Amino acid sequence: MTSTKNRRTNPMKVTRHLILLIVLVMTSIAISAQSVETVRIGVLLPDANLNADRATAIRQSVDLAIEDINDAGGIEATGNDLYRLQVSYKAVGNQEDVTQAIAELRAEGAVAILGPDSNALLPALADLDTPLLLTSSGIDGRYADASSYLFQLRANDATLAKIATAFAIEELEATDFAIVSADADYANTAVEAMLEDLSDTDDVNVVLNRSHDVVELDTLEIAADIEAEEPDVVIVADRFDVLQSLLDDLSATEWSGNVIYLYGDSSANTILSLSTQSDIDLYELNLWSDLMDDTASESFKDLYEETYDGLPTQVQALYFDGLNLIAEGLASAGNGADDLQRWFDTGTVDYAGVQGDYNNSNASGELIQVAMVVQLEDGDLTHEQRYLLGPNGIVRDDS
């Protein structure tokens, strides 16, 4: 016969199972009670027929941010709500495209919009009722009052200009300045800021200020004027091809000194692609560079490299920050366009992003004002100095 032993139940094991069951039930109740909502964000892309590479770069960065946020579970907001993000892309190449795209995004229920990436499209941004984070450089007094829903996501032209003059005076010890610029809104704003800054500074002089027609210009003549006036530094607020041509013509002169380009870019249009004679030092202003080694930048670079097998550019850092800044607003303020607008507009933004610390404490409609100066040295870029716009003006950021 086979004997059968009575099995006794372990009371500790039963207790553990009961606790686990209770935890699972409570978790299930909490999840079911949490409202999960999909929130749409609009992104204005450059028309691929006009700038396919930039459109692709922006889309990559936005997709990366969206996946990073949603894969982490979404955005936990006040009131026990959970938001997941969805993006709607609109290609824009002119002002009519912008007007139509914004109308479509409103109809689709977008609570915020990123872009456009061109100053030429700014006049189409009047009468907004959806927060729009501007990724071009041109917001100033002409547009800042156009709508309380319009916010500057990056350093504007005036700030770039002031950073350039601060760096030239403090680091290069320049006293004689030359300015070369296009006769266009963005450059005129930069030049005005430079002249104002320099006029308030002792022992500096503007020995040459050359503004040229956007299409017609003679860099050979400008180079000759620079050689004759002998400035310590030349600040260029212009297109990249103008900088390229001017450097070629300066190399044929006897002038030596420093050239600072306001609109650096970590893409094809970068001073890395240029060469100068040995007695001309070339600098440019970047919003962000892969030279940055802070924690946020390193995490962004790692995430981008894992996904796309390469290094990101400054425009990608800009859009990545933009999406995460909107997510921060959704977590803090709610999921309505008016909720976000108030959050951006009332001095409550304080967010550490890839490009720097975003805040709007000066209530100027500008969310970030930071840039770094890099130098072309021995065929490579070196990080010189980072600046930000503080309560007392442009200051060095030595953090």
Phi and psi in degrees as a GROMACS rama.xvg file:
@    title "Ramachandran Plot"
@    xaxis  label "Phi"
@    yaxis  label "Psi"
@TYPE xy
-98.1937  122.862  THR-2
-82.5746  147.452  SER-3
-115.379  127.992  THR-4
-96.6251  139.88  LYS-5
-71.4896  130.747  ASN-6
-96.1137  129.014  ARG-7
-95.4884  140.283  ARG-8
-79.9145  131.2  THR-9
-78.9149  112.174  ASN-10
-63.8044  -31.1384  PRO-11
-66.7452  -39.2962  MET-12
-65.1707  -40.2775  LYS-13
-62.5621  -41.9769  VAL-14
-62.4838  -43.2176  THR-15
-62.0604  -42.1766  ARG-16
-63.4799  -40.7496  HIS-17
-63.92  -40.872  LEU-18
-63.4661  -44.6243  ILE-19
-61.7665  -41.4986  LEU-20
-62.6442  -42.0138  LEU-21
-63.0995  -42.8013  ILE-22
-61.5771  -44.5273  VAL-23
-63.0489  -40.7709  LEU-24
-65.3107  -44.6908  VAL-25
-64.1145  -40.2908  MET-26
-63.1303  -43.1435  THR-27
-61.8869  -41.3243  SER-28
-63.8341  -41.5105  ILE-29
-64.1774  -42.5354  ALA-30
-65.9073  -42.7461  ILE-31
-66.702  -28.5348  SER-32
-79.1891  -18.3001  ALA-33
-82.7455  125.512  GLN-34
-79.1745  121.817  SER-35
-104.623  122.808  VAL-36
-132.308  138.844  GLU-37
-88.5584  127.075  THR-38
-112.235  130.671  VAL-39
-95.3415  133.408  ARG-40
-115.684  134.564  ILE-41
-95.9632  141.932  GLY-42
-129.651  124.352  VAL-43
-92.2897  110.8  LEU-44
-95.4264  149.083  LEU-45
-61.3775  142.834  PRO-46
-57.3685  126.415  ASP-47
-60.8915  -25.9218  ALA-48
-70.7863  -21.1342  ASN-49
-99.0675  -35.2007  LEU-50
-155.82  78.2334  ASN-51
-66.029  -39.2884  ALA-52
-63.6696  -43.1448  ASP-53
-69.3112  -39.0133  ARG-54
-60.8642  -42.7721  ALA-55
-64.6685  -42.8294  THR-56
-61.3385  -43.0315  ALA-57
-66.1478  -43.8712  ILE-58
-61.5945  -41.6468  ARG-59
-58.4045  -46.0955  GLN-60
-66.7466  -42.6969  SER-61
-64.8199  -45.0096  VAL-62
-59.4611  -39.588  ASP-63
-62.1127  -44.8238  LEU-64
-65.652  -43.722  ALA-65
-61.2039  -47.1449  ILE-66
-64.8364  -39.4766  GLU-67
-62.208  -42.6205  ASP-68
-70.0201  -48.7054  ILE-69
-69.6382  -37.46  ASN-70
-66.4994  -24.4595  ASP-71
-82.4699  3.49045  ALA-72
108.876  -3.86099  GLY-73
96.6716  -162.537  GLY-74
-109.559  116.936  ILE-75
-85.4261  118.494  GLU-76
-107.281  169.162  ALA-77
-64.3086  149.933  THR-78
83.8265  13.846  GLY-79
67.2308  23.1252  ASN-80
-90.5248  152.749  ASP-81
-126.293  125.161  LEU-82
-110.921  138.277  TYR-83
-115.665  142.774  ARG-84
-96.8944  144.135  LEU-85
-134.65  138.875  GLN-86
-111.454  144.932  VAL-87
-123.404  116.987  SER-88
-92.6855  139.257  TYR-89
-132.689  125.236  LYS-90
-84.3133  131.652  ALA-91
-131.794  136.469  VAL-92
-128.621  -11.4148  GLY-93
-151.099  176.743  ASN-94
-65.3204  -34.4815  GLN-95
-64.1784  -38.7128  GLU-96
-60.7991  -41.2853  ASP-97
-63.7404  -47.2117  VAL-98
-58.1772  -46.1498  THR-99
-66.3265  -42.0103  GLN-100
-63.2841  -42.3975  ALA-101
-65.2139  -39.438  ILE-102
-62.6881  -41.0458  ALA-103
-66.0767  -40.5047  GLU-104
-66.7621  -37.152  LEU-105
-60.099  -45.7163  ARG-106
-64.6324  -30.9017  ALA-107
-80.795  -8.33886  GLU-108
88.9644  20.9964  GLY-109
-63.1179  134.465  ALA-110
-95.3188  -11.0638  VAL-111
-159.637  156.412  ALA-112
-131.747  139.299  ILE-113
-109.556  132.031  LEU-114
111.159  -178.22  GLY-115
-82.739  170.931  PRO-116
-101.396  28.0013  ASP-117
-144.376  130.628  SER-118
-62.5141  -30.05  ASN-119
-64.3171  -17.7826  ALA-120
-95.0712  -1.25551  LEU-121
-60.1833  -39.1589  LEU-122
-59.051  -16.3098  PRO-123
-83.0664  2.52485  ALA-124
-99.587  24.0452  LEU-125
-80.8986  158.033  ALA-126
59.0949  40.7883  ASP-127
-76.0031  148.864  LEU-128
-130.841  19.1506  ASP-129
-132.341  132.368  THR-130
-56.2631  128.699  PRO-131
-122.686  119.651  LEU-132
-94.3213  109.611  LEU-133
-78.4726  129.017  LEU-134
-104.645  -1.78809  THR-135
-91.1659  175.055  SER-136
-95.8794  -1.40953  SER-137
-94.8449  5.29215  GLY-138
-66.9577  132.17  ILE-139
-153.022  -158.669  ASP-140
-58.2638  -25.2387  GLY-141
-71.6333  -27.958  ARG-142
-117.634  -20.1502  TYR-143
-59.9857  -29.2598  ALA-144
-95.4766  2.30874  ASP-145
-67.3727  -32.1703  ALA-146
-161.935  139.827  SER-147
-74.6851  -3.36974  SER-148
-95.7569  2.61695  TYR-149
-102.577  126.088  LEU-150
-131.721  142.539  PHE-151
-87.3503  120.917  GLN-152
-91.3645  -12.6873  LEU-153
-140.353  170.619  ARG-154
-60.4093  131.387  ALA-155
-87.3042  179.726  ASN-156
-60.3805  -41.1387  ASP-157
-64.8789  -40.2202  ALA-158
-67.0953  -42.1938  THR-159
-58.2717  -42.2025  LEU-160
-62.9972  -44.3973  ALA-161
-67.8345  -34.4856  LYS-162
-65.1944  -40.4752  ILE-163
-62.3161  -44.5405  ALA-164
-68.8631  -37.885  THR-165
-62.0582  -44.3421  ALA-166
-64.9703  -41.9247  PHE-167
-62.6889  -40.8385  ALA-168
-75.5108  -46.5904  ILE-169
-78.4651  -41.6778  GLU-170
-98.7994  -36.8325  GLU-171
-95.8699  -9.11106  LEU-172
55.5535  39.5531  GLU-173
-77.5952  143.167  ALA-174
-121.508  -29.5755  THR-175
-110.542  122.202  ASP-176
-113.994  144.981  PHE-177
-122.603  142.719  ALA-178
-124.442  129.844  ILE-179
-121.318  127.028  VAL-180
-150.423  156.804  SER-181
-81.9366  149.36  ALA-182
-83.407  74.1633  ASP-183
-140.046  159.968  ALA-184
-52.9977  -49.9302  ASP-185
-62.6522  -42.3505  TYR-186
-73.2038  -38.4379  ALA-187
-61.1301  -38.5039  ASN-188
-62.5904  -43.4585  THR-189
-64.2524  -44.3426  ALA-190
-64.4902  -42.6835  VAL-191
-57.9244  -42.8302  GLU-192
-66.0951  -40.0794  ALA-193
-64.1084  -45.8539  MET-194
-63.456  -39.1324  LEU-195
-64.4065  -44.1064  GLU-196
-62.749  -46.2064  ASP-197
-71.8104  -31.6187  LEU-198
-68.6527  -23.3241  SER-199
-91.4714  4.5612  ASP-200
-112.407  130.561  THR-201
-72.3235  149.029  ASP-202
64.1065  28.5754  ASP-203
-127.222  152.281  VAL-204
-136.608  144.468  ASN-205
-97.757  104.08  VAL-206
-88.6449  -15.0118  VAL-207
-155.101  131.972  LEU-208
-136.753  97.9833  ASN-209
-111.234  113.63  ARG-210
-108.258  136.146  SER-211
-126.648  160.054  HIS-212
-59.2388  143.055  ASP-213
-57.7716  -37.8754  VAL-214
-94.6762  -48.2165  VAL-215
-94.5367  121.234  GLU-216
-154.555  156.821  LEU-217
-128.35  92.7343  ASP-218
-69.09  -22.2757  THR-219
-64.3885  -42.3333  LEU-220
-67.1599  -41.0974  GLU-221
-63.8425  -40.8484  ILE-222
-62.1186  -38.6848  ALA-223
-65.3467  -39.3124  ALA-224
-64.918  -39.5047  ASP-225
-63.4069  -42.7211  ILE-226
-61.9268  -38.4367  GLU-227
-71.457  -38.2707  ALA-228
-84.7998  -20.2656  GLU-229
55.0982  54.0561  GLU-230
-72.4761  157.341  PRO-231
-74.6223  -33.8601  ASP-232
-142.201  143.241  VAL-233
-115.635  121.234  VAL-234
-103.106  125.784  ILE-235
-109.967  115.639  VAL-236
-111.745  84.9153  ALA-237
-161.972  179.802  ASP-238
-68.7161  158.515  ARG-239
-66.1448  -36.506  PHE-240
-67.5345  -27.0295  ASP-241
-69.46  -44.3369  VAL-242
-56.4146  -45.2235  LEU-243
-59.3594  -47.8058  GLN-244
-66.2495  -40.8982  SER-245
-63.7631  -41.9749  LEU-246
-64.2119  -38.4898  LEU-247
-61.0415  -42.7085  ASP-248
-73.8461  -35.2664  ASP-249
-65.1159  -32.1613  LEU-250
-65.5678  -19.2645  SER-251
-91.5158  2.42261  ALA-252
-106.775  -179.131  THR-253
-94.3578  3.26765  GLU-254
-72.0427  142.308  TRP-255
-133.472  144.415  SER-256
164.128  -154.331  GLY-257
-116.76  141.708  ASN-258
-122.698  128.032  VAL-259
-117.065  123.521  ILE-260
-101.518  127.704  TYR-261
-74.8374  -27.1237  LEU-262
-116.061  59.9061  TYR-263
-65.8625  154.632  GLY-264
-150.635  135.417  ASP-265
-89.9454  60.3417  SER-266
-141.365  -149.556  SER-267
-64.4928  -31.5073  ALA-268
-89.2651  73.0302  ASN-269
-135.85  153.133  THR-270
-65.9496  -10.4941  ILE-271
-60.0732  -26.8375  LEU-272
-85.9292  0.271087  SER-273
-106.591  162.168  LEU-274
-135.857  145.634  SER-275
-133.035  164.955  THR-276
-69.7665  159.665  GLN-277
-63.3944  -23.8597  SER-278
-97.6843  15.8689  ASP-279
-117.06  119.71  ILE-280
-96.9441  128.235  ASP-281
-112.599  128.274  LEU-282
-127.112  156.747  TYR-283
-144.085  157.982  GLU-284
-96.585  127.645  LEU-285
-115.744  143.48  ASN-286
-72.8865  -38.2951  LEU-287
-155.98  150.553  TRP-288
-143.112  153.062  SER-289
-69.203  -1.42537  ASP-290
-72.3827  -21.0272  LEU-291
-66.7822  133.593  MET-292
-122.722  22.0123  ASP-293
-71.5766  167.604  ASP-294
-60.0465  -45.7394  THR-295
-62.6237  -42.7772  ALA-296
-65.6329  -43.016  SER-297
-63.3784  -40.8067  GLU-298
-64.389  -41.7179  SER-299
-63.4847  -45.7274  PHE-300
-62.3504  -42.4356  LYS-301
-62.4206  -45.8464  ASP-302
-62.9739  -42.5414  LEU-303
-66.0419  -44.1493  TYR-304
-65.3238  -37.9019  GLU-305
-62.1805  -34.1914  GLU-306
-87.8203  -43.4403  THR-307
-117.5  -0.834106  TYR-308
58.241  55.8302  ASP-309
-177.732  -176.852  GLY-310
-99.1509  142.204  LEU-311
-76.7803  165.941  PRO-312
-108.472  173.716  THR-313
-67.3449  -33.1841  GLN-314
-67.1076  -32.244  VAL-315
-71.8874  -36.5702  GLN-316
-61.8834  -38.1391  ALA-317
-63.1624  -48.1314  LEU-318
-73.5523  -33.7314  TYR-319
-60.8915  -45.587  PHE-320
-63.0791  -39.9397  ASP-321
-59.2233  -45.4406  GLY-322
-64.0541  -42.3076  LEU-323
-70.046  -30.4262  ASN-324
-68.3707  -40.1066  LEU-325
-62.7721  -41.0296  ILE-326
-61.8612  -39.5909  ALA-327
-62.0734  -40.334  GLU-328
-65.5775  -40.3904  GLY-329
-62.4946  -39.9878  LEU-330
-66.5794  -32.4086  ALA-331
-93.4372  -32.936  SER-332
-115.643  -25.3991  ALA-333
122.663  177.208  GLY-334
-108.767  19.0863  ASN-335
-101.47  154.601  GLY-336
-59.4922  -40.8072  ALA-337
-67.5492  -37.1161  ASP-338
-59.8184  -47.5159  ASP-339
-65.4239  -41.6763  LEU-340
-58.2855  -44.369  GLN-341
-64.9718  -39.2087  ARG-342
-62.6157  -44.6406  TRP-343
-68.1454  -31.0096  PHE-344
-95.1638  -10.0838  ASP-345
-108.836  16.6839  THR-346
78.0391  21.6879  GLY-347
-102.324  -2.64365  THR-348
-77.7498  125.894  VAL-349
-151.624  90.3818  ASP-350
-135.35  130.453  TYR-351
-91.1209  109.616  ALA-352
-109.838  -170.84  GLY-353
-66.5282  -44.6649  VAL-354
-74.2141  -24.0112  GLN-355
155.284  -166.889  GLY-356
-88.0603  118.937  ASP-357
-86.8735  127.406  TYR-358
-154.931  159.67  ASN-359
-126.986  36.8399  ASN-360
-65.361  -20.8922  SER-361
-86.6472  1.28359  ASN-362
52.5241  37.3535  ALA-363
-102.344  3.44119  SER-364
80.2387  8.10126  GLY-365
-112.348  125.164  GLU-366
-92.8507  -24.7895  LEU-367
-149.588  140.669  ILE-368
-141.645  84.9536  GLN-369
-148.873  144.141  VAL-370
-157.304  158.967  ALA-371
-121.128  149.408  MET-372
-99.853  128.957  VAL-373
-121.566  154.892  VAL-374
-120.741  141.372  GLN-375
-81.9422  115.468  LEU-376
-140.852  116.817  GLU-377
55.1116  41.2513  ASP-378
77.1615  11.8278  GLY-379
-139.093  163.443  ASP-380
-94.7257  135.945  LEU-381
-121.554  142.432  THR-382
-79.4461  120.843  HIS-383
-96.4064  -57.5647  GLU-384
-161.928  146.207  GLN-385
-110.76  139.134  ARG-386
-128.704  152.969  TYR-387
-140.886  162.248  LEU-388
-93.6146  106.447  LEU-389
-100.555  -175.733  GLY-390
-58.5685  -27.4145  PRO-391
-105.598  22.6614  ASN-392
101.37  -161.11  GLY-393
-70.1776  127.28  ILE-394
-133.363  154.151  VAL-395
-68.7285  139.829  ARG-396
-108.459  99.9025  ASP-397
-99.3465  14.3456  ASP-398
